[in-house]
Structures are given as structure tokens and as C-alpha cells.
Amino acid sequence: MTDAILVLNGGSSSLKFAVFEQRGELPLLLRGNVSSLGQQPRLRVEAAAGRSMIEKSLGEAPIDMVKAFAAVASVLAENDLLRGIDRVGHRIVHGGHDFTEATMLDERTLEALRLLEPLAPIHQRINLEIVALAAELLPRALQIGCFDTAFHSARPELAKIYGLPRAMTETGIVSYGFHGLSYSHIASKLRDRYGAHAGGRTIVAHLGSGASLCAMDAGRSIATTMGFSTLDGLLMSTRCGALDPGVILHLLQERRLSGEELVTLLYEQSGLLGVSGISGDMRTLIDSDDPAAAEAVDLFVYRIGREIGSLAAAMGGLDTLVFTAGIGENAPLVRKRISVAAAWLGVGLDEERNRGGEEVVSAANSRVDVLVIPADEESAVATEILDFRPAASETTRERPQ
């Protein structure tokens, strides 16, 4: 069969996968995901290239990434796709200073990426575990990393540095930004719609269990709400978002929390879950009549509204607002409330279009185009992989173990 690209995108509780033909417009052969690894895992395979859709339970007990990957490998084998895959593209959350474009994942590169695990403790380890599993399954395929931080690497220097001693800045304590593969995909879609102008001064709201905003001018990152880590910026499902550093000092010095306890608190027990005391799932909170659930949703919208103002100031205005990812695509109420918060910038929503889930949801008299564009990090990875040309020295390096 035609050479194919397998894309693997692992998260804290899911593993997304897609297979594309390695040519032209990257025809999709198969797409799916293993979701809810921590509780009642499910496998979903979307229909593509004449194949049937599959959705089934993987049992009642939690599973780890090894078992999730085994389920994906079985799907690929059942659809006779394994022998055609000669490139595997991996979404890697953190690339640090050094990795700003698609890179071969040999042992030397993986060693450097492991050193970044403390900066993305939930995601980086999982991403690298998947690389090892894929190398074992497909030992002849090139393993190639694409980095969430890369899209933001060309931001102005002032958007990257903190008010810390220069020596610390020079050791890498800077804002990196994340969700870059999602933003890269949105920038591509905006170029398809608007040409090189790419929507002009644009704010993209990537609102999922992890959430951030990105200010883009002509499709290039100017500023973003996540910084040194994936904790910064917006309130998220279980992550705190922006927090006064004095709170961290208080928790360490007065409450005597250990480093491990602090990581658990800020990454897993805060955000929508922490504020509501009920759930980190936006759907559950919207459906709840508990005042704490309503306050969590209110805080989520309030923080986004504030950050939209900040990012619009960084660009000197706003021409386009884009919603993407799970909440951004599937929660009309949240889109409506954020649009109301940004009305002073000229954002006007058409309520019927918004409820109907159309791509363009702005009102006819809105000064800002408001769009809903599905996230597709897998396509962004595949695009980078299609254009990737390894140096001769890279193809002879030791493959990941």
C-alpha cells in the first residue's frame, strides 16, 4: 500500500491516533482515540477510507498507556495498516529552547527531552513512553517529534522573559507557550479562509481540559496565556491557571506542602474541579444547579474575558476570534458568555448560528469575525511529518529503545 504516516497524541487520560497517506493533501485513512483511561476506558474509531466506525468499552477498570497503545496497535493490524507505516509522528508537549521544528527522536534527542519532564510533569513522560512503545511496534519506521512549544518560539522577546535575574532567564526560565500544534492547525485554516492575512489580529481560544489563548497576527504567535509550564493562564479542568507566586511560597513555608503534594494540588485538584468541588467537566457543571458549579463556570469565563482584553492590547485590536477544542467547539453557552465579555472589542454573536454549531457564528453587524474551528493536532503533526527531511547523519543514529 501507499506509504503512510501514523500520528500519536497522548494525554493524561487519552490516546488519539490517526493514519494519513503520505502524499499531497494527506488523505485520512483512519482516526480514533482511546479515552477515559482512568475510568471505564473506551475505544472509538472513526469511519474513514471506507472503514466502519467502531465504538466499544475496554472494560470497567482503569488502564495504563501500555494497554491503550495495545488497543490502538490492534486496530491498525486489523485494518492492515501496520506494514505501510514508515513514519510515526508524535505530539511532544515540551521542546524547550532547542526543539523548534520536527526532529528525529533518537536516543540523544530523547535524553534531552527527558530533562524537560519537570516542566510538563503530566504530559512529557507520557509522550516519551508512547515513543518507546511505537518504536517497539514499528522498529523500521522513523520516529519524529513535533512540539507544542515550537509555534510560539518566534514570539517577540518581551513576550517570553520574566522579571527575574538575567542569569536565570539565560538558563531557560522563560515563557514557552503550549497548544502550539492546535494553534498551527488553526492558523492553516485561517490562511485557507483569508489568504496570507490569516484573519489579521486573531485570538484563538483553545478550550479543553487544558485551556489557553493565543494572540496571532497574520497566523504568527504574538502572545499566549501559558508560559513556563502548562499551569499558567486560564482556569482549567483540574489546573489552577495563573496564581500569585506568593501563594506558592505560603503553601511551601506555612502549610509545609511537599513538592509532590504541590504538584498534585496545582495540576490535579484545582481549576474547575477545585472551585466547584464537584467536577472538572464543563458539561457536568453547566447541568448542575449547585451554586459552586455556577461559580466555577463564572470564574472560567471571567478569566478568559480578562485575558482576551490583555491579548487584544498586545496586538492593538482584534479582527477575528476563534473557538476550538472540546469546550470551545461543544459549549454554545460558554461561547456566548465569552463573546458578551468581549463585546467591547466589537464581538457580536449570532445566537442561532451559535446554537447550531456553524463555523461562522458572528452576527452580521459584528466588527469581529467569530469562528468555531475543530481542533486537529493530528493533521498539524502529519503536515510537519510530510515536509520533514532527515539529515543523513540522523538516519544513522541509534533509534529509541
Legacy VTK file of the C-alpha trace (Angstrom):
# vtk DataFile Version 3.0
C-alpha trace
ASCII
DATASET POLYDATA
POINTS 401 float
0.000 0.000 0.000
0.954 3.666 -0.156
3.450 4.801 2.473
1.584 6.119 5.492
2.118 8.387 8.479
0.878 7.320 11.902
0.275 10.185 14.335
0.114 9.528 18.077
-1.145 12.151 20.502
-1.114 11.068 24.131
-2.678 12.965 27.025
-3.085 12.330 30.719
-6.240 10.246 30.165
-6.404 9.579 26.422
-4.524 8.444 23.356
-5.560 9.877 19.991
-4.300 8.358 16.753
-4.633 8.926 13.028
-3.182 7.406 9.869
-2.670 9.511 6.744
-1.442 8.681 3.268
1.986 10.222 2.853
1.192 12.443 -0.114
-0.364 15.701 -1.231
-3.378 16.657 0.846
-2.718 13.865 3.361
-5.805 11.689 2.723
-7.067 10.292 6.015
-7.067 6.502 6.286
-8.113 6.073 9.899
-8.678 8.159 13.011
-9.656 7.308 16.562
-8.932 7.535 20.247
-8.821 5.632 23.490
-10.481 7.848 26.088
-11.153 7.869 29.849
-8.143 5.703 30.690
-8.647 6.342 34.386
-12.291 5.203 34.465
-14.254 2.998 32.089
-11.922 3.326 29.077
-13.461 3.360 25.610
-12.117 2.868 22.107
-13.558 4.884 19.247
-12.502 4.502 15.623
-13.999 6.980 13.203
-15.087 5.961 9.728
-12.521 6.837 7.074
-11.495 5.470 3.673
-14.422 3.071 3.547
-13.887 1.630 7.025
-16.673 1.263 9.549
-16.928 3.257 12.747
-16.209 1.342 15.941
-17.056 2.349 19.488
-16.683 -0.068 22.345
-15.863 -0.365 26.018
-12.440 -1.580 27.089
-13.773 -2.695 30.461
-14.751 -1.110 33.746
-11.270 -0.952 35.281
-8.726 1.820 34.578
-5.972 1.020 32.078
-2.483 2.425 31.617
-0.940 3.820 28.432
0.627 0.456 27.559
-2.826 -1.146 27.325
-4.247 1.856 25.494
-1.441 1.617 22.953
-2.046 -2.121 22.566
-5.672 -1.375 21.674
-4.514 1.100 19.009
-1.987 -1.399 17.639
-4.761 -3.992 17.315
-6.913 -1.561 15.337
-4.016 -0.792 12.992
-3.311 -4.507 12.491
-6.977 -5.353 11.899
-7.116 -2.686 9.197
-3.872 -3.930 7.586
-2.125 -0.592 8.117
0.983 -1.540 10.088
3.097 -2.645 7.145
2.526 0.631 5.282
3.627 2.952 8.097
7.143 4.268 7.589
6.875 7.456 9.659
5.406 7.935 13.127
4.724 11.484 14.245
4.488 12.221 17.956
2.998 15.253 19.648
5.551 16.190 22.307
4.342 18.843 24.729
7.669 20.450 25.653
10.543 21.106 23.282
12.347 23.698 25.388
14.746 26.103 23.683
16.335 23.554 21.381
13.461 21.860 19.550
11.563 24.332 17.394
10.801 22.104 14.411
10.091 18.449 13.643
13.012 16.349 14.911
14.126 12.722 14.714
13.580 11.003 18.045
16.841 9.139 18.512
18.330 8.348 21.907
20.290 11.606 22.112
17.154 13.665 21.452
15.053 11.621 23.862
17.626 12.102 26.620
17.346 15.885 26.154
13.545 15.702 26.181
13.522 13.658 29.388
15.291 16.541 31.108
12.224 18.676 30.376
9.832 16.362 32.252
9.728 18.608 35.363
8.359 21.442 33.170
5.433 19.311 31.945
5.142 16.550 34.556
1.768 15.229 33.428
2.393 15.125 29.682
6.094 14.772 28.825
6.610 11.383 30.445
3.508 10.023 28.720
4.620 11.400 25.340
8.028 9.739 25.652
6.517 6.453 26.863
4.459 6.370 23.649
7.608 6.939 21.579
9.162 3.827 23.120
6.018 1.757 22.515
5.820 2.890 18.885
9.494 2.128 18.271
8.949 -1.388 19.570
5.884 -1.907 17.377
7.389 -0.309 14.254
11.174 -0.658 14.557
11.826 0.299 10.919
9.728 3.455 10.933
11.189 6.887 11.594
10.020 8.261 14.945
9.616 12.027 14.632
8.684 14.543 17.316
6.589 17.666 16.771
6.478 20.130 19.645
3.667 22.131 21.230
6.128 24.843 22.204
7.574 25.318 18.705
4.768 27.515 17.321
5.487 30.134 19.982
9.281 30.149 19.651
9.354 33.161 17.305
7.351 35.440 19.627
8.896 38.797 20.487
11.493 38.536 23.252
9.415 40.682 25.595
6.609 38.115 25.373
8.977 35.418 26.643
11.005 36.831 29.510
10.044 37.228 33.172
11.186 39.848 35.672
13.880 37.549 37.024
17.673 37.945 37.104
19.099 37.651 33.605
21.207 34.660 34.614
18.018 32.701 35.306
16.482 33.787 32.020
19.579 32.554 30.213
19.217 29.112 31.821
15.758 28.704 30.254
13.345 30.114 32.833
11.179 31.832 30.238
7.674 31.595 28.809
7.438 28.809 26.246
3.715 28.637 25.492
1.820 25.444 24.665
-1.004 24.044 22.493
1.151 25.131 19.565
0.145 22.276 17.275
-3.516 23.191 17.755
-2.742 26.830 17.012
-0.690 25.860 13.961
-3.691 23.957 12.593
-5.996 26.931 13.208
-3.512 29.280 11.506
-3.533 26.985 8.465
-7.343 27.003 8.354
-7.374 30.785 8.645
-4.979 31.064 5.695
-7.338 28.858 3.689
-10.166 31.273 4.519
-8.424 34.657 4.446
-5.218 34.094 2.479
-1.842 35.240 3.825
-3.627 37.751 6.075
-4.912 34.724 8.078
-7.627 36.688 9.831
-5.365 39.559 10.835
-5.250 40.225 14.575
-6.662 36.978 15.907
-7.247 35.444 19.310
-7.680 31.680 19.337
-9.348 30.150 22.393
-8.220 26.544 22.807
-10.670 25.492 25.498
-10.464 21.879 26.588
-9.428 20.149 29.799
-6.262 22.137 29.244
-7.049 25.681 28.131
-5.133 28.625 26.741
-5.459 31.621 24.446
-3.094 32.682 21.692
-2.814 36.094 20.045
-1.800 35.673 16.420
-1.049 38.327 13.835
-1.284 37.014 10.265
-1.047 33.473 11.634
2.065 34.026 13.779
2.106 33.745 17.567
2.482 37.102 19.298
1.497 36.234 22.865
-0.128 33.348 24.732
-1.518 32.676 28.196
0.507 29.580 29.086
4.113 30.298 29.966
6.927 28.344 31.578
4.567 25.445 32.262
1.095 24.226 31.364
-0.186 25.575 34.698
-0.205 29.238 33.713
-3.007 31.404 32.365
-6.633 30.320 32.303
-8.547 28.272 34.838
-8.645 24.696 33.509
-10.356 21.412 34.267
-8.089 20.488 37.185
-5.248 23.036 36.829
-5.224 26.326 38.707
-4.140 28.731 35.958
-2.341 31.968 36.831
-1.557 32.185 40.541
0.237 34.750 42.686
3.728 33.306 43.378
3.167 34.343 46.987
0.549 31.605 47.244
3.201 29.033 46.323
5.572 30.450 48.943
2.792 30.316 51.539
1.950 26.701 50.705
5.610 25.707 50.965
6.601 27.719 54.018
3.456 27.943 56.123
1.377 24.935 55.053
4.514 22.797 54.684
3.374 21.100 51.484
5.981 18.895 49.849
6.932 19.367 46.216
4.935 16.258 45.306
1.872 17.493 47.198
2.142 20.856 45.461
2.267 19.236 42.016
-0.821 17.164 42.815
-2.695 20.191 44.159
-1.947 22.539 41.251
-2.245 20.049 38.391
-4.913 17.625 39.562
-7.050 19.126 42.357
-7.581 22.744 41.307
-9.313 24.503 38.411
-12.980 23.790 37.745
-12.798 20.716 39.962
-11.288 22.585 42.879
-13.587 25.620 42.692
-16.767 23.597 42.248
-15.892 20.659 44.468
-17.961 18.636 42.018
-16.230 18.019 38.684
-13.673 19.307 36.219
-16.045 18.531 33.335
-17.729 21.634 31.924
-20.794 19.664 30.816
-21.401 18.422 34.346
-21.029 21.907 35.782
-23.378 23.529 33.266
-26.029 20.891 34.020
-25.663 21.262 37.787
-27.879 23.546 39.918
-25.233 23.757 42.654
-24.095 27.383 43.234
-20.472 26.214 43.464
-20.739 24.755 39.955
-22.112 28.057 38.667
-19.267 29.948 40.330
-16.678 27.690 38.693
-18.186 28.389 35.250
-18.362 32.112 36.070
-14.679 32.153 37.022
-13.713 30.267 33.857
-15.491 32.861 31.689
-14.243 35.823 33.754
-10.604 34.801 33.444
-10.951 34.270 29.691
-12.600 37.672 29.287
-9.735 39.352 31.154
-7.089 37.573 29.097
-8.809 38.420 25.810
-8.501 42.074 26.792
-4.820 41.624 27.574
-4.053 39.852 24.294
-6.045 42.366 22.241
-3.949 45.114 23.875
-0.759 43.274 22.860
-1.928 43.361 19.211
-3.591 46.787 19.249
-7.039 45.419 18.437
-8.977 42.359 17.352
-10.211 41.208 13.945
-11.008 37.519 14.496
-11.937 35.342 17.472
-11.728 31.558 17.099
-13.075 28.895 19.451
-11.586 25.401 19.322
-11.116 22.170 21.374
-13.715 20.323 23.456
-15.369 23.202 25.331
-14.757 25.722 22.569
-16.419 23.506 19.987
-19.228 21.977 22.029
-20.394 24.507 24.636
-22.527 27.222 22.967
-23.318 28.739 26.365
-19.638 29.272 27.123
-19.024 30.784 23.659
-21.970 33.136 24.206
-20.798 34.309 27.615
-17.209 34.855 26.451
-18.492 36.815 23.449
-20.564 39.016 25.757
-17.449 39.646 27.854
-15.590 40.682 24.674
-18.434 42.804 23.242
-16.467 45.997 23.979
-13.942 44.835 21.363
-16.672 44.603 18.712
-17.531 40.914 19.181
-21.144 40.143 18.331
-22.596 36.632 18.283
-25.475 35.311 16.189
-27.342 33.177 18.721
-28.993 30.907 16.165
-25.713 30.155 14.390
-24.011 29.655 17.737
-26.616 27.142 18.912
-26.480 25.389 15.534
-22.727 24.879 15.722
-21.926 26.597 12.435
-18.356 27.559 11.564
-19.122 31.285 11.406
-21.109 32.308 14.470
-20.626 36.088 14.420
-23.588 38.389 13.910
-23.925 40.325 10.666
-23.037 43.597 12.405
-20.114 42.195 14.408
-16.854 44.079 13.844
-15.001 40.868 14.726
-15.341 37.576 12.834
-16.189 34.809 15.313
-15.453 31.257 14.163
-15.668 27.731 15.549
-12.959 25.510 14.056
-12.440 21.921 15.260
-9.055 21.178 16.806
-6.919 18.764 14.806
-3.453 18.409 16.259
-3.025 15.134 14.376
-3.300 16.881 10.994
-0.818 19.521 12.133
1.664 16.793 13.084
1.103 14.943 9.791
1.747 18.138 7.826
5.064 18.644 9.597
5.995 14.999 9.055
5.173 15.153 5.334
7.626 18.045 4.927
10.284 16.526 7.189
13.597 15.666 5.562
16.060 13.993 7.941
19.734 14.807 7.594
21.928 11.888 6.533
23.505 11.805 9.992
20.078 11.499 11.649
19.085 8.363 9.792
22.151 6.533 11.123
21.705 7.474 14.781
20.546 4.956 17.351
16.755 4.520 17.308
14.766 4.875 20.556
14.549 1.835 22.796
LINES 1 402
401 0 1 2 3 4 5 6 7 8 9 10 11 12 13 14 15 16 17 18 19 20 21 22 23 24 25 26 27 28 29 30 31 32 33 34 35 36 37 38 39 40 41 42 43 44 45 46 47 48 49 50 51 52 53 54 55 56 57 58 59 60 61 62 63 64 65 66 67 68 69 70 71 72 73 74 75 76 77 78 79 80 81 82 83 84 85 86 87 88 89 90 91 92 93 94 95 96 97 98 99 100 101 102 103 104 105 106 107 108 109 110 111 112 113 114 115 116 117 118 119 120 121 122 123 124 125 126 127 128 129 130 131 132 133 134 135 136 137 138 139 140 141 142 143 144 145 146 147 148 149 150 151 152 153 154 155 156 157 158 159 160 161 162 163 164 165 166 167 168 169 170 171 172 173 174 175 176 177 178 179 180 181 182 183 184 185 186 187 188 189 190 191 192 193 194 195 196 197 198 199 200 201 202 203 204 205 206 207 208 209 210 211 212 213 214 215 216 217 218 219 220 221 222 223 224 225 226 227 228 229 230 231 232 233 234 235 236 237 238 239 240 241 242 243 244 245 246 247 248 249 250 251 252 253 254 255 256 257 258 259 260 261 262 263 264 265 266 267 268 269 270 271 272 273 274 275 276 277 278 279 280 281 282 283 284 285 286 287 288 289 290 291 292 293 294 295 296 297 298 299 300 301 302 303 304 305 306 307 308 309 310 311 312 313 314 315 316 317 318 319 320 321 322 323 324 325 326 327 328 329 330 331 332 333 334 335 336 337 338 339 340 341 342 343 344 345 346 347 348 349 350 351 352 353 354 355 356 357 358 359 360 361 362 363 364 365 366 367 368 369 370 371 372 373 374 375 376 377 378 379 380 381 382 383 384 385 386 387 388 389 390 391 392 393 394 395 396 397 398 399 400
